[in-house]
Amino acid sequence: MIQEIYLKNFKCFDNLSLPLYPVNVFTGLNGVGKSTVIQSLLLLRQSYLAMQPMSGLVLNGRYVHLGNGRDVLYEKASEEALGLGFRSNQGNAWFEYDYIPDSDILPIKNNSATTASGELFHNRLIYLSAYRIEPKELYRITNEDDLRNREFGNSGEFALQYLSIHGNDTVKNPYLIFEKGTENGLANQLKFWMDRIAPGVMAGVTVNSQLRTSELRYEFVEGKEKTNSYKSMNVGFGITYVLPLIIALLSAEPGDIVVLENPEAHIHPAGQRMLGELMAMAGRGGVQILAETHSDHILNGLRLAVKNEKISTNMVGLVFFYKDSTDSYRHKYVTPRIAPDGRLDIWPDGFLDEWDKALYELI
């Protein structure tokens, strides 16, 4: 597990040291640093995959496209160098890079890594961006080696193929098994969790290896009967959007890192709350979650998971990023803590509180 992230002169941060937990939720207004923290880890991983030994920071690659050196150096930096690093239970890693304004590969200036974190560098990371698959006629498929490493694609399109091939595989995280005594295969547990997040929906995937495509269709359970199957284009947008996310969480194994951008997108508030619970249960079982969200329903799902003793309070980290107007608008953060009863010890202004503000104006 990654225990702490370090940034120096990277994008909006001059210096940042951020402790991490099994389940981490980053929130705040747009442009305050949530994505920057996630991008730092994705940059290190894509640089490792692009060049071994890792001799530079690859700004445009498999996971992110950030432009050139000028785009990523902190604008008030006192020196023309930047650094990224982390501390994990396997050791420390710190990389400093020279600044080249017009280059999209920044050479390493100093490398004091004591280990190559297995989670970050060795096929233990699953990343789903905010731009996930949308309903359409057919989806691409990938080679099975990538699937075995659970490389689902940034938009999650290969998760459908994974479900088709590995639907009978056992869910390795015992806390994600819906009920004791239920069949613990991936497809079966997906059915249970989908029914909580999008009630009555059953997903089916057909893969055509010759055409290198997969097709997604849905059936609906109405009482004791099932409807005909429908193409994804004829079903609500949000169901397809959330499907790769649920597959990723259910297939993740203890020791994996799952990075999620806007998991709540296009999902009904009740389903968002269930997603918060699903994230909590994945984290309890040893999967590290890093999620960027604007959803108070995701937060409430986590708070209820703590209150109902599905996860302990010391396993959940909430991070609220903001600009400090009293300190030259530096980007900073605070960390509200969830008490055992689900309450928060502090509630900073702007921390997922718009519902309360609007309600106050209404009354």
C-alpha positions as CSV (number, residue, x, y, z in Angstrom):
1,M,0.0,0.0,0.0
2,I,1.2,3.5,-0.8
3,Q,1.3,5.3,2.6
4,E,2.3,8.8,1.5
5,I,2.7,10.9,-1.6
6,Y,5.4,13.6,-2.1
7,L,5.3,16.4,-4.7
8,K,7.7,19.3,-5.3
9,N,7.1,22.1,-7.8
10,F,4.6,19.9,-9.7
11,K,1.6,21.7,-11.3
12,C,-0.3,23.6,-8.6
13,F,1.8,22.4,-5.6
14,D,5.1,23.8,-4.4
15,N,5.5,21.1,-1.8
16,L,3.0,18.5,-0.8
17,S,3.2,15.6,1.6
18,L,-0.1,13.7,1.7
19,P,-0.7,10.6,3.9
20,L,-2.8,7.8,2.4
21,Y,-5.1,5.2,3.7
22,P,-6.7,2.0,2.3
23,V,-9.7,4.1,1.1
24,N,-8.9,7.7,0.0
25,V,-11.5,10.2,-1.3
26,F,-10.2,13.5,-2.8
27,T,-12.7,16.4,-3.1
28,G,-12.7,20.1,-3.5
29,L,-13.6,22.8,-6.1
30,N,-12.4,22.4,-9.6
31,G,-8.7,23.2,-10.2
32,V,-7.5,22.8,-6.6
33,G,-5.2,19.8,-7.0
34,K,-7.3,16.6,-6.8
35,S,-6.3,15.4,-10.3
36,T,-2.7,16.6,-9.8
37,V,-2.2,14.1,-6.9
38,I,-3.6,11.2,-9.0
39,Q,-1.6,12.2,-12.1
40,S,1.6,12.1,-10.1
41,L,1.2,8.4,-9.6
42,L,0.0,7.7,-13.1
43,L,3.0,9.7,-14.5
44,L,5.4,7.5,-12.5
45,R,3.8,4.3,-13.7
46,Q,3.6,5.3,-17.3
47,S,7.2,6.5,-17.2
48,Y,8.3,3.1,-15.8
49,L,6.3,1.2,-18.5
50,A,7.7,3.4,-21.3
51,M,11.4,3.2,-20.3
52,Q,13.3,0.7,-18.2
53,P,15.4,1.7,-16.4
54,M,13.3,4.7,-15.8
55,S,15.5,7.6,-16.9
56,G,12.8,10.3,-17.4
57,L,9.3,11.5,-16.7
58,V,7.1,10.7,-19.7
59,L,4.4,13.4,-19.7
60,N,2.4,12.0,-22.5
61,G,1.6,8.3,-22.6
62,R,-0.6,5.4,-21.6
63,Y,-2.5,7.1,-18.8
64,V,-2.2,10.9,-19.0
65,H,-1.3,13.6,-21.5
66,L,0.0,16.7,-19.7
67,G,1.9,18.5,-22.5
68,N,5.5,19.6,-21.9
69,G,7.7,20.8,-19.1
70,R,6.2,24.2,-19.1
71,D,2.8,22.8,-18.4
72,V,3.8,20.8,-15.3
73,L,6.3,23.1,-13.5
74,Y,4.8,25.0,-10.5
75,E,4.5,28.6,-11.8
76,K,6.1,30.1,-8.7
77,A,8.9,27.6,-8.4
78,S,12.1,28.9,-6.9
79,E,14.2,26.4,-8.9
80,E,13.7,24.8,-12.4
81,A,13.3,21.3,-11.1
82,L,10.4,19.2,-10.0
83,G,10.0,16.0,-7.9
84,L,7.6,13.1,-7.5
85,G,7.7,10.4,-4.9
86,F,6.0,8.1,-2.5
87,R,6.4,6.0,0.6
88,S,5.0,2.5,0.6
89,N,5.2,-0.6,2.8
90,Q,7.9,-1.8,0.4
91,G,10.1,1.2,0.8
92,N,10.6,4.8,-0.5
93,A,10.9,6.2,-4.0
94,W,11.8,9.8,-4.9
95,F,12.6,11.1,-8.3
96,E,13.7,14.6,-9.2
97,Y,13.6,15.9,-12.8
98,D,15.4,18.6,-14.8
99,Y,13.1,21.2,-16.3
100,I,13.0,21.4,-20.1
101,P,10.2,23.8,-21.1
102,D,9.4,22.4,-24.6
103,S,10.1,18.7,-23.9
104,D,7.5,16.1,-23.0
105,I,10.2,13.9,-21.5
106,L,12.0,15.3,-18.4
107,P,15.3,13.6,-17.6
108,I,16.0,12.3,-14.1
109,K,18.2,14.7,-12.1
110,N,18.2,12.6,-9.0
111,N,16.9,9.1,-8.2
112,S,16.9,8.1,-4.5
113,A,14.4,5.2,-4.9
114,T,15.1,2.4,-2.5
115,T,12.6,0.1,-4.1
116,A,10.3,-0.3,-7.1
117,S,6.9,-0.4,-5.5
118,G,5.2,-3.6,-6.7
119,E,1.8,-2.0,-6.4
120,L,2.6,1.0,-8.6
121,F,5.0,-0.5,-11.1
122,H,4.2,-4.2,-11.4
123,N,0.7,-4.7,-12.7
124,R,-1.0,-3.9,-9.4
125,L,-2.7,-0.7,-10.5
126,I,-6.2,-0.4,-12.2
127,Y,-7.1,3.1,-13.5
128,L,-10.4,4.3,-14.8
129,S,-10.6,7.8,-16.0
130,A,-13.6,10.1,-15.8
131,Y,-14.2,9.3,-19.5
132,R,-15.6,5.8,-19.4
133,I,-17.3,3.8,-22.1
134,E,-20.6,4.9,-23.3
135,P,-23.4,2.9,-24.9
136,K,-22.6,1.9,-28.4
137,E,-23.0,-1.0,-30.9
138,L,-19.6,-2.7,-30.4
139,Y,-16.5,-2.3,-28.2
140,R,-12.9,-3.1,-28.9
141,I,-11.1,-6.1,-27.3
142,T,-7.5,-6.5,-26.3
143,N,-5.0,-9.3,-26.0
144,E,-5.5,-11.8,-23.2
145,D,-2.1,-11.0,-21.6
146,D,-3.2,-7.5,-20.9
147,L,-6.5,-8.9,-19.5
148,R,-4.7,-11.1,-17.1
149,N,-3.0,-8.0,-15.7
150,R,-6.4,-6.4,-15.6
151,E,-5.5,-3.6,-18.0
152,F,-9.0,-2.5,-18.7
153,G,-8.1,0.6,-20.7
154,N,-8.5,4.1,-19.3
155,S,-12.2,4.2,-20.3
156,G,-12.8,0.6,-19.1
157,E,-13.7,-0.8,-22.5
158,F,-11.7,-4.0,-22.0
159,A,-13.5,-4.8,-18.7
160,L,-16.4,-6.2,-20.8
161,Q,-14.1,-8.7,-22.4
162,Y,-12.6,-9.5,-19.0
163,L,-16.1,-10.3,-17.7
164,S,-16.8,-12.6,-20.6
165,I,-13.6,-14.6,-20.2
166,H,-13.2,-14.4,-16.4
167,G,-16.8,-14.3,-15.2
168,N,-16.5,-17.6,-13.4
169,D,-13.2,-16.6,-11.6
170,T,-13.5,-16.4,-7.8
171,V,-13.7,-12.9,-6.3
172,K,-10.5,-12.8,-4.2
173,N,-11.7,-10.1,-1.8
174,P,-13.9,-11.9,0.8
175,Y,-15.5,-8.6,1.9
176,L,-17.0,-8.1,-1.5
177,I,-19.0,-11.4,-1.5
178,F,-22.6,-10.1,-1.3
179,E,-23.9,-12.7,1.1
180,K,-22.4,-15.8,2.8
181,G,-23.4,-18.9,0.8
182,T,-23.8,-17.1,-2.5
183,E,-21.7,-18.3,-5.5
184,N,-18.6,-16.2,-5.4
185,G,-17.7,-16.0,-9.1
186,L,-17.2,-12.5,-10.6
187,A,-20.3,-12.6,-12.9
188,N,-22.5,-13.7,-10.0
189,Q,-21.2,-11.1,-7.6
190,L,-21.5,-8.4,-10.3
191,K,-25.2,-9.3,-10.6
192,F,-25.7,-8.7,-6.9
193,W,-23.9,-5.4,-6.8
194,M,-25.4,-4.1,-10.0
195,D,-28.8,-4.8,-8.5
196,R,-28.0,-2.6,-5.6
197,I,-26.5,0.2,-7.7
198,A,-28.9,-0.1,-10.7
199,P,-31.8,-2.3,-9.5
200,G,-33.1,-5.0,-11.8
201,V,-30.3,-4.7,-14.4
202,M,-28.4,-7.8,-15.6
203,A,-25.5,-7.3,-18.0
204,G,-24.4,-9.8,-20.7
205,V,-21.3,-9.6,-22.9
206,T,-20.6,-11.5,-26.2
207,V,-17.0,-11.5,-27.5
208,N,-16.2,-12.0,-31.2
209,S,-12.5,-12.8,-31.3
210,Q,-12.3,-12.8,-35.1
211,L,-13.8,-9.3,-35.4
212,R,-11.9,-8.2,-32.3
213,T,-15.2,-6.8,-30.8
214,S,-17.5,-7.3,-27.8
215,E,-21.2,-6.5,-27.6
216,L,-23.0,-5.4,-24.4
217,R,-26.6,-6.1,-23.8
218,Y,-28.9,-5.8,-20.8
219,E,-31.9,-7.7,-19.4
220,F,-34.2,-6.4,-16.7
221,V,-35.7,-8.4,-13.9
222,E,-39.4,-7.5,-13.4
223,G,-40.8,-9.4,-10.5
224,K,-40.1,-13.1,-11.3
225,E,-39.7,-12.5,-15.0
226,K,-36.9,-11.2,-17.2
227,T,-37.3,-9.0,-20.2
228,N,-35.7,-9.5,-23.6
229,S,-32.1,-8.3,-23.9
230,Y,-31.5,-4.8,-25.2
231,K,-28.5,-3.2,-26.8
232,S,-26.6,-0.8,-24.5
233,M,-27.7,2.1,-26.7
234,N,-31.3,1.5,-25.7
235,V,-30.6,1.5,-22.0
236,G,-29.7,4.3,-19.6
237,F,-26.3,5.9,-20.1
238,G,-25.3,5.6,-16.5
239,I,-25.6,1.8,-16.3
240,T,-22.9,1.3,-19.0
241,Y,-20.8,4.1,-17.4
242,V,-20.6,2.4,-14.1
243,L,-20.2,-1.2,-15.2
244,P,-16.4,-1.2,-15.7
245,L,-16.0,0.4,-12.3
246,I,-17.8,-2.4,-10.6
247,I,-15.9,-5.0,-12.5
248,A,-12.6,-3.4,-11.6
249,L,-13.5,-3.3,-7.9
250,L,-14.7,-6.9,-7.8
251,S,-11.8,-8.2,-9.7
252,A,-9.2,-6.3,-7.7
253,E,-7.0,-8.4,-5.4
254,P,-5.6,-7.6,-2.0
255,G,-2.5,-5.4,-2.6
256,D,-3.9,-3.8,-5.8
257,I,-4.4,0.0,-6.2
258,V,-7.6,1.1,-7.9
259,V,-7.7,4.7,-9.1
260,L,-11.1,6.1,-9.9
261,E,-12.1,9.5,-11.4
262,N,-15.6,10.7,-10.7
263,P,-17.1,7.2,-9.9
264,E,-20.5,8.8,-9.4
265,A,-20.9,10.0,-12.9
266,H,-24.4,9.5,-14.4
267,I,-25.5,7.3,-11.5
268,H,-28.7,7.9,-9.4
269,P,-28.0,9.2,-5.9
270,A,-29.0,5.9,-4.3
271,G,-26.6,4.1,-6.6
272,Q,-23.8,6.5,-5.7
273,R,-24.3,5.7,-2.0
274,M,-24.0,2.0,-2.8
275,L,-20.8,2.8,-4.7
276,G,-19.4,4.4,-1.5
277,E,-20.2,1.2,0.4
278,L,-18.6,-1.0,-2.4
279,M,-15.4,1.1,-2.2
280,A,-15.3,0.8,1.5
281,M,-15.7,-3.0,1.4
282,A,-13.0,-3.3,-1.3
283,G,-10.7,-1.2,0.9
284,R,-11.4,-3.4,4.0
285,G,-10.3,-6.4,2.0
286,G,-6.9,-5.0,1.2
287,V,-7.4,-3.1,-2.0
288,Q,-6.2,0.5,-1.9
289,I,-8.8,3.0,-3.4
290,L,-7.9,6.5,-4.6
291,A,-11.1,8.3,-5.8
292,E,-11.7,11.8,-7.0
293,T,-15.3,12.8,-6.5
294,H,-17.8,15.6,-6.1
295,S,-20.5,13.4,-4.7
296,D,-21.8,13.8,-1.1
297,H,-23.6,10.5,-1.7
298,I,-20.3,8.7,-2.1
299,L,-19.2,10.3,1.1
300,N,-22.4,9.2,2.9
301,G,-21.9,5.7,1.7
302,L,-18.5,5.7,3.3
303,R,-19.8,7.3,6.5
304,L,-22.5,4.7,6.8
305,A,-20.0,1.9,6.1
306,V,-18.0,3.2,9.1
307,K,-21.1,3.5,11.3
308,N,-22.3,0.0,10.4
309,E,-18.8,-1.3,11.2
310,K,-18.2,-2.5,7.6
311,I,-14.9,-0.6,7.7
312,S,-13.0,1.0,10.6
313,T,-12.6,4.8,10.7
314,N,-8.8,4.5,10.6
315,M,-9.0,2.9,7.1
316,V,-10.7,5.9,5.4
317,G,-9.0,9.1,4.5
318,L,-11.0,12.2,3.3
319,V,-9.0,15.0,1.7
320,F,-10.5,18.4,1.0
321,F,-8.2,20.5,-1.3
322,Y,-8.6,24.3,-1.4
323,K,-6.7,27.6,-2.2
324,D,-5.7,29.6,0.9
325,S,-6.4,33.2,0.1
326,T,-4.5,34.3,3.2
327,D,-1.3,32.6,2.0
328,S,-0.8,33.8,-1.6
329,Y,-3.5,31.4,-2.7
330,R,-1.3,28.3,-2.1
331,H,-3.0,25.0,-2.7
332,K,-3.5,23.2,0.6
333,Y,-5.7,20.5,2.1
334,V,-7.5,19.5,5.3
335,T,-8.5,16.0,6.3
336,P,-11.9,15.6,8.0
337,R,-12.1,12.3,9.9
338,I,-15.1,10.0,10.1
339,A,-16.0,9.2,13.7
340,P,-17.2,5.7,14.6
341,D,-20.8,7.0,14.6
342,G,-20.4,8.3,11.0
343,R,-20.1,12.0,12.0
344,L,-17.2,14.2,10.8
345,D,-14.9,15.9,13.2
346,I,-14.7,19.0,11.0
347,W,-16.8,20.2,8.0
348,P,-14.8,22.9,6.1
349,D,-16.7,25.5,4.1
350,G,-17.1,24.1,0.5
351,F,-16.7,20.4,1.6
352,L,-19.7,18.8,-0.2
353,D,-22.0,21.2,1.6
354,E,-24.0,22.7,-1.3
355,W,-27.2,20.8,-0.4
356,D,-27.1,22.3,3.1
357,K,-26.4,25.8,1.8
358,A,-29.3,25.6,-0.8
359,L,-31.7,24.2,1.9
360,Y,-30.8,27.1,4.2
361,E,-31.7,29.6,1.5
362,L,-34.9,27.8,0.7
363,I,-36.1,27.9,4.3
